[in-house]
């Protein structure tokens, strides 16, 4: 058995063995110095949190904007735009949109009762159905 292993390593009669002496490493430590560790889990910086909140007034709006500015995605429940929202609330929405744009984020109204606020590293694209152009 040992003779067969030695023949394989040296190439035996076929001359196609592995030449251990041509290895660029002199010892195991040199090899281990070049090994790059790969993380099995993502770093905390790679995690994007989704925060859910309510925006009914200026202080709620500021809180939601701070969450987005710190890198979170925010889904905010708002007063029903068709029934409950007044001019003051539309002013709050306008200010929120201006602030989000300052740091390259996005504010989208989802239906009549929700906002989606995203930081600059998140892109939101509307999916077009096959029938839409």
C-alpha positions in Angstrom: 0.0 0.0 0.0 2.8 2.4 1.0 4.6 1.6 -2.3 1.5 2.4 -4.3 1.1 5.8 -2.5 4.8 6.6 -3.1 4.3 5.7 -6.8 1.4 8.1 -7.0 3.3 10.9 -5.4 6.5 10.4 -7.4 4.6 9.6 -10.6 5.5 6.0 -10.7 6.3 4.6 -14.1 3.8 7.1 -15.8 5.7 10.2 -14.6 2.5 12.1 -13.7 2.9 12.3 -9.9 2.7 15.3 -7.6 6.0 17.1 -7.0 5.8 18.2 -3.3 9.0 20.1 -3.6 7.5 22.6 -6.0 5.0 23.9 -3.4 5.6 27.6 -2.7 5.1 27.1 1.0 7.9 25.9 3.2 5.6 25.0 6.1 1.9 25.0 7.2 2.2 28.4 9.0 3.1 30.1 5.7 0.0 28.6 4.1 -2.2 29.6 7.0 -0.9 33.2 6.8 -2.4 33.4 3.3 -5.8 31.8 4.1 -8.6 34.4 4.1 -11.3 33.9 6.6 -14.8 34.2 5.2 -17.6 35.2 7.6 -20.4 32.7 8.0 -22.8 35.4 9.2 -23.2 39.0 7.9 -21.8 41.9 9.9 -24.2 44.0 11.8 -23.5 46.8 9.3 -24.9 44.7 6.5 -28.3 44.3 8.3 -31.1 46.7 7.3 -33.9 47.1 9.8 -37.5 47.8 8.9 -39.2 49.9 11.5 -43.0 50.3 11.7 -44.5 53.4 13.2 -47.3 55.9 13.1 -47.1 59.4 11.7 -49.9 61.7 12.8 -48.0 64.9 13.7 -44.7 66.8 13.5 -43.0 64.9 16.3 -43.9 61.5 14.8 -42.6 62.8 11.4 -39.3 63.8 13.0 -38.9 60.4 14.7 -39.6 58.6 11.4 -37.1 60.8 9.6 -34.4 60.1 12.2 -35.0 56.3 11.8 -34.5 56.6 8.0 -31.5 58.9 8.4 -29.8 56.3 10.6 -30.3 53.6 7.8 -33.6 52.0 8.6 -36.5 51.4 6.2 -39.7 52.8 7.7 -43.2 51.8 7.1 -45.5 54.4 8.6 -49.2 54.3 9.2 -50.7 57.7 8.4 -54.2 59.1 8.6 -56.4 57.9 5.7 -55.6 60.4 3.0 -59.1 60.4 1.5 -61.0 60.7 4.8 -58.9 61.9 7.7 -56.0 63.9 6.4 -56.2 67.7 6.5 -54.1 70.5 5.0 -51.8 70.5 8.0 -51.0 66.8 7.5 -50.2 67.4 3.8 -47.8 70.1 4.9 -46.1 67.5 7.2 -45.8 65.1 4.2 -44.3 67.8 2.1 -41.7 68.6 4.8 -40.9 64.9 5.2 -40.4 64.5 1.4 -38.0 67.5 1.4 -36.0 66.1 4.3 -35.7 62.6 2.9 -34.5 64.0 -0.5 -31.8 66.0 1.3 -30.0 62.8 2.2 -31.0 61.0 -1.0 -33.6 58.8 0.5 -37.1 58.0 -0.9 -40.6 58.7 0.4 -43.5 56.9 -1.2 -47.2 56.9 -0.4 -48.5 53.3 -0.4 -52.3 53.3 -0.8 -54.3 55.7 1.3 -52.8 54.8 4.7 -49.1 54.0 4.5 -45.8 55.7 3.8 -42.6 53.9 2.8 -39.4 55.8 3.7 -36.1 54.4 2.6 -32.4 55.5 3.1 -30.2 56.3 0.2 -28.8 52.7 0.0 -32.2 51.3 -0.8 -33.8 51.5 -4.2 -37.6 51.1 -4.7 -38.8 50.3 -8.2 -42.4 49.9 -9.3 -43.0 46.6 -10.9 -44.8 46.8 -14.2 -47.3 44.1 -15.1 -47.0 42.5 -18.5 -49.9 44.5 -19.8 -48.4 47.9 -18.7 -46.0 49.9 -20.8 
